[in-house]
Amino acid sequence: MLDYEMHKTHEAELLRQAERERLAGQARRAGRRFGRRDGGNGPEGRVSSPKHRFVRAA
């Protein structure tokens, strides 16, 4: 019985470790996505593009 309890305890610890690693990977990927946005304005991105900022000369 002791072997079974040790096995279940070890299994539970491995599952907790896998969950922590999965969450850490999600956080890293989310951080990369946030950092790649144009202008760094968060998930919404840039409001206007620079090429439409000025009117054309007559």
PDB file with SEQRES, HELIX, SHEET and CRYST1 records, atoms N, CA, C and O in Angstrom:
SEQRES   1 A   58  MET LEU ASP TYR GLU MET HIS LYS THR HIS GLU ALA GLU          
SEQRES   2 A   58  LEU LEU ARG GLN ALA GLU ARG GLU ARG LEU ALA GLY GLN          
SEQRES   3 A   58  ALA ARG ARG ALA GLY ARG ARG PHE GLY ARG ARG ASP GLY          
SEQRES   4 A   58  GLY ASN GLY PRO GLU GLY ARG VAL SER SER PRO LYS HIS          
SEQRES   5 A   58  ARG PHE VAL ARG ALA ALA                                      
HELIX    1 AA1 LEU A    2  ARG A   36  1                                  35    
HELIX    2 AA2 ASP A   38  GLY A   40  5                                   3    
HELIX    3 AA3 GLY A   42  GLU A   44  5                                   3    
HELIX    4 AA4 PRO A   50  HIS A   52  5                                   3    
CRYST1    1.000    1.000    1.000  90.00  90.00  90.00 P 1           1          
ATOM      1  N   MET A   1       0.817  -1.191   0.000  1.00  0.00           N  
ATOM      2  CA  MET A   1       0.000   0.000   0.000  1.00  0.00           C  
ATOM      3  C   MET A   1       0.865   1.261   0.000  1.00  0.00           C  
ATOM      4  O   MET A   1       0.515   2.268  -0.616  1.00  0.00           O  
ATOM      5  N   LEU A   2       1.995   1.189   0.697  1.00  0.00           N  
ATOM      6  CA  LEU A   2       2.878   2.349   0.751  1.00  0.00           C  
ATOM      7  C   LEU A   2       3.407   2.704  -0.640  1.00  0.00           C  
ATOM      8  O   LEU A   2       3.518   3.884  -0.974  1.00  0.00           O  
ATOM      9  N   ASP A   3       3.732   1.703  -1.449  1.00  0.00           N  
ATOM     10  CA  ASP A   3       4.215   1.956  -2.808  1.00  0.00           C  
ATOM     11  C   ASP A   3       3.161   2.677  -3.637  1.00  0.00           C  
ATOM     12  O   ASP A   3       3.482   3.594  -4.394  1.00  0.00           O  
ATOM     13  N   TYR A   4       1.915   2.269  -3.498  1.00  0.00           N  
ATOM     14  CA  TYR A   4       0.828   2.901  -4.251  1.00  0.00           C  
ATOM     15  C   TYR A   4       0.665   4.364  -3.837  1.00  0.00           C  
ATOM     16  O   TYR A   4       0.487   5.230  -4.694  1.00  0.00           O  
ATOM     17  N   GLU A   5       0.723   4.646  -2.543  1.00  0.00           N  
ATOM     18  CA  GLU A   5       0.600   6.023  -2.064  1.00  0.00           C  
ATOM     19  C   GLU A   5       1.756   6.877  -2.550  1.00  0.00           C  
ATOM     20  O   GLU A   5       1.562   8.030  -2.934  1.00  0.00           O  
ATOM     21  N   MET A   6       2.958   6.316  -2.535  1.00  0.00           N  
ATOM     22  CA  MET A   6       4.120   7.058  -3.045  1.00  0.00           C  
ATOM     23  C   MET A   6       3.962   7.327  -4.538  1.00  0.00           C  
ATOM     24  O   MET A   6       4.297   8.410  -5.018  1.00  0.00           O  
ATOM     25  N   HIS A   7       3.454   6.343  -5.265  1.00  0.00           N  
ATOM     26  CA  HIS A   7       3.230   6.509  -6.698  1.00  0.00           C  
ATOM     27  C   HIS A   7       2.219   7.628  -6.962  1.00  0.00           C  
ATOM     28  O   HIS A   7       2.446   8.473  -7.828  1.00  0.00           O  
ATOM     29  N   LYS A   8       1.104   7.640  -6.222  1.00  0.00           N  
ATOM     30  CA  LYS A   8       0.071   8.661  -6.422  1.00  0.00           C  
ATOM     31  C   LYS A   8       0.585  10.051  -6.042  1.00  0.00           C  
ATOM     32  O   LYS A   8       0.243  11.035  -6.699  1.00  0.00           O  
ATOM     33  N   THR A   9       1.397  10.142  -4.994  1.00  0.00           N  
ATOM     34  CA  THR A   9       1.983  11.421  -4.593  1.00  0.00           C  
ATOM     35  C   THR A   9       2.930  11.930  -5.674  1.00  0.00           C  
ATOM     36  O   THR A   9       2.910  13.111  -6.022  1.00  0.00           O  
ATOM     37  N   HIS A  10       3.752  11.042  -6.197  1.00  0.00           N  
ATOM     38  CA  HIS A  10       4.688  11.416  -7.264  1.00  0.00           C  
ATOM     39  C   HIS A  10       3.928  11.829  -8.530  1.00  0.00           C  
ATOM     40  O   HIS A  10       4.294  12.798  -9.195  1.00  0.00           O  
ATOM     41  N   GLU A  11       2.881  11.093  -8.850  1.00  0.00           N  
ATOM     42  CA  GLU A  11       2.067  11.419 -10.019  1.00  0.00           C  
ATOM     43  C   GLU A  11       1.433  12.805  -9.873  1.00  0.00           C  
ATOM     44  O   GLU A  11       1.422  13.589 -10.822  1.00  0.00           O  
ATOM     45  N   ALA A  12       0.910  13.100  -8.693  1.00  0.00           N  
ATOM     46  CA  ALA A  12       0.299  14.406  -8.452  1.00  0.00           C  
ATOM     47  C   ALA A  12       1.329  15.524  -8.577  1.00  0.00           C  
ATOM     48  O   ALA A  12       1.029  16.580  -9.134  1.00  0.00           O  
ATOM     49  N   GLU A  13       2.532  15.304  -8.070  1.00  0.00           N  
ATOM     50  CA  GLU A  13       3.587  16.307  -8.185  1.00  0.00           C  
ATOM     51  C   GLU A  13       3.984  16.534  -9.648  1.00  0.00           C  
ATOM     52  O   GLU A  13       4.209  17.672 -10.059  1.00  0.00           O  
ATOM     53  N   LEU A  14       4.068  15.464 -10.426  1.00  0.00           N  
ATOM     54  CA  LEU A  14       4.389  15.609 -11.853  1.00  0.00           C  
ATOM     55  C   LEU A  14       3.302  16.384 -12.588  1.00  0.00           C  
ATOM     56  O   LEU A  14       3.598  17.201 -13.459  1.00  0.00           O  
ATOM     57  N   LEU A  15       2.057  16.131 -12.240  1.00  0.00           N  
ATOM     58  CA  LEU A  15       0.955  16.869 -12.867  1.00  0.00           C  
ATOM     59  C   LEU A  15       1.006  18.357 -12.507  1.00  0.00           C  
ATOM     60  O   LEU A  15       0.766  19.207 -13.365  1.00  0.00           O  
ATOM     61  N   ARG A  16       1.315  18.677 -11.251  1.00  0.00           N  
ATOM     62  CA  ARG A  16       1.446  20.084 -10.843  1.00  0.00           C  
ATOM     63  C   ARG A  16       2.601  20.756 -11.572  1.00  0.00           C  
ATOM     64  O   ARG A  16       2.491  21.905 -12.001  1.00  0.00           O  
ATOM     65  N   GLN A  17       3.711  20.033 -11.709  1.00  0.00           N  
ATOM     66  CA  GLN A  17       4.866  20.590 -12.411  1.00  0.00           C  
ATOM     67  C   GLN A  17       4.539  20.840 -13.887  1.00  0.00           C  
ATOM     68  O   GLN A  17       4.917  21.874 -14.440  1.00  0.00           O  
ATOM     69  N   ALA A  18       3.848  19.911 -14.516  1.00  0.00           N  
ATOM     70  CA  ALA A  18       3.475  20.083 -15.921  1.00  0.00           C  
ATOM     71  C   ALA A  18       2.541  21.281 -16.089  1.00  0.00           C  
ATOM     72  O   ALA A  18       2.658  22.024 -17.064  1.00  0.00           O  
ATOM     73  N   GLU A  19       1.627  21.470 -15.159  1.00  0.00           N  
ATOM     74  CA  GLU A  19       0.715  22.610 -15.227  1.00  0.00           C  
ATOM     75  C   GLU A  19       1.475  23.928 -15.074  1.00  0.00           C  
ATOM     76  O   GLU A  19       1.188  24.894 -15.780  1.00  0.00           O  
ATOM     77  N   ARG A  20       2.441  23.971 -14.154  1.00  0.00           N  
ATOM     78  CA  ARG A  20       3.254  25.195 -13.983  1.00  0.00           C  
ATOM     79  C   ARG A  20       4.038  25.506 -15.256  1.00  0.00           C  
ATOM     80  O   ARG A  20       4.103  26.661 -15.677  1.00  0.00           O  
ATOM     81  N   GLU A  21       4.630  24.485 -15.866  1.00  0.00           N  
ATOM     82  CA  GLU A  21       5.398  24.705 -17.098  1.00  0.00           C  
ATOM     83  C   GLU A  21       4.501  25.146 -18.248  1.00  0.00           C  
ATOM     84  O   GLU A  21       4.901  25.978 -19.063  1.00  0.00           O  
ATOM     85  N   ARG A  22       3.292  24.595 -18.320  1.00  0.00           N  
ATOM     86  CA  ARG A  22       2.352  24.989 -19.368  1.00  0.00           C  
ATOM     87  C   ARG A  22       1.952  26.455 -19.196  1.00  0.00           C  
ATOM     88  O   ARG A  22       1.909  27.203 -20.172  1.00  0.00           O  
ATOM     89  N   LEU A  23       1.662  26.864 -17.973  1.00  0.00           N  
ATOM     90  CA  LEU A  23       1.287  28.257 -17.720  1.00  0.00           C  
ATOM     91  C   LEU A  23       2.450  29.210 -17.991  1.00  0.00           C  
ATOM     92  O   LEU A  23       2.248  30.308 -18.509  1.00  0.00           O  
ATOM     93  N   ALA A  24       3.660  28.791 -17.643  1.00  0.00           N  
ATOM     94  CA  ALA A  24       4.827  29.630 -17.911  1.00  0.00           C  
ATOM     95  C   ALA A  24       5.025  29.801 -19.417  1.00  0.00           C  
ATOM     96  O   ALA A  24       5.358  30.894 -19.875  1.00  0.00           O  
ATOM     97  N   GLY A  25       4.824  28.739 -20.184  1.00  0.00           N  
ATOM     98  CA  GLY A  25       4.937  28.831 -21.644  1.00  0.00           C  
ATOM     99  C   GLY A  25       3.884  29.750 -22.230  1.00  0.00           C  
ATOM    100  O   GLY A  25       4.172  30.519 -23.148  1.00  0.00           O  
ATOM    101  N   GLN A  26       2.670  29.681 -21.713  1.00  0.00           N  
ATOM    102  CA  GLN A  26       1.618  30.574 -22.189  1.00  0.00           C  
ATOM    103  C   GLN A  26       1.971  32.023 -21.884  1.00  0.00           C  
ATOM    104  O   GLN A  26       1.752  32.900 -22.720  1.00  0.00           O  
ATOM    105  N   ALA A  27       2.510  32.283 -20.710  1.00  0.00           N  
ATOM    106  CA  ALA A  27       2.893  33.646 -20.342  1.00  0.00           C  
ATOM    107  C   ALA A  27       4.012  34.161 -21.247  1.00  0.00           C  
ATOM    108  O   ALA A  27       3.999  35.321 -21.659  1.00  0.00           O  
ATOM    109  N   ARG A  28       4.987  33.290 -21.557  1.00  0.00           N  
ATOM    110  CA  ARG A  28       6.069  33.706 -22.459  1.00  0.00           C  
ATOM    111  C   ARG A  28       5.529  34.040 -23.842  1.00  0.00           C  
ATOM    112  O   ARG A  28       5.903  35.051 -24.436  1.00  0.00           O  
ATOM    113  N   ARG A  29       4.639  33.178 -24.355  1.00  0.00           N  
ATOM    114  CA  ARG A  29       4.076  33.438 -25.684  1.00  0.00           C  
ATOM    115  C   ARG A  29       3.238  34.704 -25.698  1.00  0.00           C  
ATOM    116  O   ARG A  29       3.283  35.462 -26.667  1.00  0.00           O  
ATOM    117  N   ALA A  30       2.485  34.943 -24.654  1.00  0.00           N  
ATOM    118  CA  ALA A  30       1.675  36.154 -24.574  1.00  0.00           C  
ATOM    119  C   ALA A  30       2.573  37.387 -24.509  1.00  0.00           C  
ATOM    120  O   ALA A  30       2.260  38.415 -25.110  1.00  0.00           O  
ATOM    121  N   GLY A  31       3.675  37.290 -23.789  1.00  0.00           N  
ATOM    122  CA  GLY A  31       4.613  38.404 -23.708  1.00  0.00           C  
ATOM    123  C   GLY A  31       5.250  38.706 -25.047  1.00  0.00           C  
ATOM    124  O   GLY A  31       5.464  39.869 -25.388  1.00  0.00           O  
ATOM    125  N   ARG A  32       5.557  37.660 -25.816  1.00  0.00           N  
ATOM    126  CA  ARG A  32       6.138  37.874 -27.145  1.00  0.00           C  
ATOM    127  C   ARG A  32       5.121  38.526 -28.079  1.00  0.00           C  
ATOM    128  O   ARG A  32       5.458  39.433 -28.839  1.00  0.00           O  
ATOM    129  N   ARG A  33       3.879  38.060 -28.016  1.00  0.00           N  
ATOM    130  CA  ARG A  33       2.843  38.647 -28.869  1.00  0.00           C  
ATOM    131  C   ARG A  33       2.641  40.112 -28.533  1.00  0.00           C  
ATOM    132  O   ARG A  33       2.489  40.940 -29.431  1.00  0.00           O  
ATOM    133  N   PHE A  34       2.637  40.438 -27.254  1.00  0.00           N  
ATOM    134  CA  PHE A  34       2.448  41.822 -26.828  1.00  0.00           C  
ATOM    135  C   PHE A  34       3.615  42.680 -27.291  1.00  0.00           C  
ATOM    136  O   PHE A  34       3.406  43.817 -27.714  1.00  0.00           O  
ATOM    137  N   GLY A  35       4.833  42.167 -27.221  1.00  0.00           N  
ATOM    138  CA  GLY A  35       6.009  42.930 -27.609  1.00  0.00           C  
ATOM    139  C   GLY A  35       6.144  43.125 -29.101  1.00  0.00           C  
ATOM    140  O   GLY A  35       6.824  44.056 -29.532  1.00  0.00           O  
ATOM    141  N   ARG A  36       5.517  42.277 -29.912  1.00  0.00           N  
ATOM    142  CA  ARG A  36       5.635  42.357 -31.364  1.00  0.00           C  
ATOM    143  C   ARG A  36       4.693  43.376 -31.982  1.00  0.00           C  
ATOM    144  O   ARG A  36       4.864  43.742 -33.144  1.00  0.00           O  
ATOM    145  N   ARG A  37       3.724  43.831 -31.249  1.00  0.00           N  
ATOM    146  CA  ARG A  37       2.735  44.756 -31.823  1.00  0.00           C  
ATOM    147  C   ARG A  37       3.389  46.054 -32.267  1.00  0.00           C  
ATOM    148  O   ARG A  37       4.332  46.528 -31.634  1.00  0.00           O  
ATOM    149  N   ASP A  38       2.891  46.627 -33.354  1.00  0.00           N  
ATOM    150  CA  ASP A  38       3.390  47.915 -33.822  1.00  0.00           C  
ATOM    151  C   ASP A  38       3.049  48.996 -32.809  1.00  0.00           C  
ATOM    152  O   ASP A  38       1.922  49.067 -32.319  1.00  0.00           O  
ATOM    153  N   GLY A  39       4.013  49.821 -32.504  1.00  0.00           N  
ATOM    154  CA  GLY A  39       3.778  50.926 -31.596  1.00  0.00           C  
ATOM    155  C   GLY A  39       3.758  50.544 -30.133  1.00  0.00           C  
ATOM    156  O   GLY A  39       3.818  51.428 -29.279  1.00  0.00           O  
ATOM    157  N   GLY A  40       3.679  49.287 -29.813  1.00  0.00           N  
ATOM    158  CA  GLY A  40       3.662  48.875 -28.422  1.00  0.00           C  
ATOM    159  C   GLY A  40       2.441  49.360 -27.667  1.00  0.00           C  
ATOM    160  O   GLY A  40       2.527  49.619 -26.467  1.00  0.00           O  
ATOM    161  N   ASN A  41       1.312  49.489 -28.334  1.00  0.00           N  
ATOM    162  CA  ASN A  41       0.113  50.006 -27.694  1.00  0.00           C  
ATOM    163  C   ASN A  41      -0.778  48.909 -27.143  1.00  0.00           C  
ATOM    164  O   ASN A  41      -1.984  49.114 -27.007  1.00  0.00           O  
ATOM    165  N   GLY A  42      -0.234  47.782 -26.831  1.00  0.00           N  
ATOM    166  CA  GLY A  42      -1.014  46.703 -26.263  1.00  0.00           C  
ATOM    167  C   GLY A  42      -1.708  45.889 -27.335  1.00  0.00           C  
ATOM    168  O   GLY A  42      -1.324  45.946 -28.503  1.00  0.00           O  
ATOM    169  N   PRO A  43      -2.717  45.139 -26.956  1.00  0.00           N  
ATOM    170  CA  PRO A  43      -3.370  44.234 -27.902  1.00  0.00           C  
ATOM    171  C   PRO A  43      -4.105  44.943 -29.039  1.00  0.00           C  
ATOM    172  O   PRO A  43      -4.324  44.349 -30.095  1.00  0.00           O  
ATOM    173  N   GLU A  44      -4.481  46.188 -28.838  1.00  0.00           N  
ATOM    174  CA  GLU A  44      -5.205  46.889 -29.898  1.00  0.00           C  
ATOM    175  C   GLU A  44      -4.305  47.300 -31.060  1.00  0.00           C  
ATOM    176  O   GLU A  44      -4.774  47.423 -32.191  1.00  0.00           O  
ATOM    177  N   GLY A  45      -3.037  47.511 -30.795  1.00  0.00           N  
ATOM    178  CA  GLY A  45      -2.109  47.913 -31.843  1.00  0.00           C  
ATOM    179  C   GLY A  45      -2.156  49.405 -32.095  1.00  0.00           C  
ATOM    180  O   GLY A  45      -2.708  50.164 -31.300  1.00  0.00           O  
ATOM    181  N   ARG A  46      -1.576  49.816 -33.202  1.00  0.00           N  
ATOM    182  CA  ARG A  46      -1.493  51.225 -33.555  1.00  0.00           C  
ATOM    183  C   ARG A  46      -2.835  51.735 -34.062  1.00  0.00           C  
ATOM    184  O   ARG A  46      -3.551  51.013 -34.756  1.00  0.00           O  
ATOM    185  N   VAL A  47      -3.184  52.983 -33.721  1.00  0.00           N  
ATOM    186  CA  VAL A  47      -4.473  53.555 -34.113  1.00  0.00           C  
ATOM    187  C   VAL A  47      -4.450  53.993 -35.571  1.00  0.00           C  
ATOM    188  O   VAL A  47      -5.399  53.714 -36.304  1.00  0.00           O  
ATOM    189  N   SER A  48      -3.410  54.660 -36.004  1.00  0.00           N  
ATOM    190  CA  SER A  48      -3.335  55.115 -37.391  1.00  0.00           C  
ATOM    191  C   SER A  48      -1.968  54.791 -37.956  1.00  0.00           C  
ATOM    192  O   SER A  48      -0.988  54.675 -37.221  1.00  0.00           O  
ATOM    193  N   SER A  49      -1.914  54.645 -39.281  1.00  0.00           N  
ATOM    194  CA  SER A  49      -0.623  54.355 -39.898  1.00  0.00           C  
ATOM    195  C   SER A  49       0.058  55.666 -40.294  1.00  0.00           C  
ATOM    196  O   SER A  49      -0.633  56.638 -40.599  1.00  0.00           O  
ATOM    197  N   PRO A  50       1.377  55.718 -40.299  1.00  0.00           N  
ATOM    198  CA  PRO A  50       2.099  56.965 -40.596  1.00  0.00           C  
ATOM    199  C   PRO A  50       1.871  57.464 -42.018  1.00  0.00           C  
ATOM    200  O   PRO A  50       1.933  58.672 -42.242  1.00  0.00           O  
ATOM    201  N   LYS A  51       1.612  56.589 -42.991  1.00  0.00           N  
ATOM    202  CA  LYS A  51       1.490  57.058 -44.374  1.00  0.00           C  
ATOM    203  C   LYS A  51       0.183  57.807 -44.635  1.00  0.00           C  
ATOM    204  O   LYS A  51       0.075  58.500 -45.647  1.00  0.00           O  
ATOM    205  N   HIS A  52      -0.803  57.691 -43.759  1.00  0.00           N  
ATOM    206  CA  HIS A  52      -2.063  58.419 -43.937  1.00  0.00           C  
ATOM    207  C   HIS A  52      -2.166  59.617 -42.990  1.00  0.00           C  
ATOM    208  O   HIS A  52      -3.243  60.185 -42.814  1.00  0.00           O  
ATOM    209  N   ARG A  53      -1.068  59.984 -42.398  1.00  0.00           N  
ATOM    210  CA  ARG A  53      -1.090  61.057 -41.412  1.00  0.00           C  
ATOM    211  C   ARG A  53      -1.167  62.432 -42.089  1.00  0.00           C  
ATOM    212  O   ARG A  53      -1.776  63.346 -41.533  1.00  0.00           O  
ATOM    213  N   PHE A  54      -0.576  62.599 -43.255  1.00  0.00           N  
ATOM    214  CA  PHE A  54      -0.508  63.912 -43.916  1.00  0.00           C  
ATOM    215  C   PHE A  54      -1.333  63.879 -45.208  1.00  0.00           C  
ATOM    216  O   PHE A  54      -1.430  62.844 -45.867  1.00  0.00           O  
ATOM    217  N   VAL A  55      -1.920  65.018 -45.557  1.00  0.00           N  
ATOM    218  CA  VAL A  55      -2.691  65.113 -46.792  1.00  0.00           C  
ATOM    219  C   VAL A  55      -1.747  65.310 -47.968  1.00  0.00           C  
ATOM    220  O   VAL A  55      -0.604  65.732 -47.793  1.00  0.00           O  
ATOM    221  N   ARG A  56      -2.227  65.003 -49.160  1.00  0.00           N  
ATOM    222  CA  ARG A  56      -1.393  65.161 -50.348  1.00  0.00           C  
ATOM    223  C   ARG A  56      -1.338  66.637 -50.742  1.00  0.00           C  
ATOM    224  O   ARG A  56      -2.298  67.383 -50.548  1.00  0.00           O  
ATOM    225  N   ALA A  57      -0.200  67.038 -51.296  1.00  0.00           N  
ATOM    226  CA  ALA A  57      -0.037  68.423 -51.761  1.00  0.00           C  
ATOM    227  C   ALA A  57      -0.823  68.613 -53.053  1.00  0.00           C  
ATOM    228  O   ALA A  57      -0.924  67.702 -53.875  1.00  0.00           O  
ATOM    229  N   ALA A  58      -1.370  69.797 -53.216  1.00  0.00           N  
ATOM    230  CA  ALA A  58      -2.179  70.080 -54.407  1.00  0.00           C  
ATOM    231  C   ALA A  58      -1.314  70.289 -55.632  1.00  0.00           C  
ATOM    232  O   ALA A  58      -1.834  70.537 -56.720  1.00  0.00           O  
TER     233      ALA A  58                                                      
END                                                                             
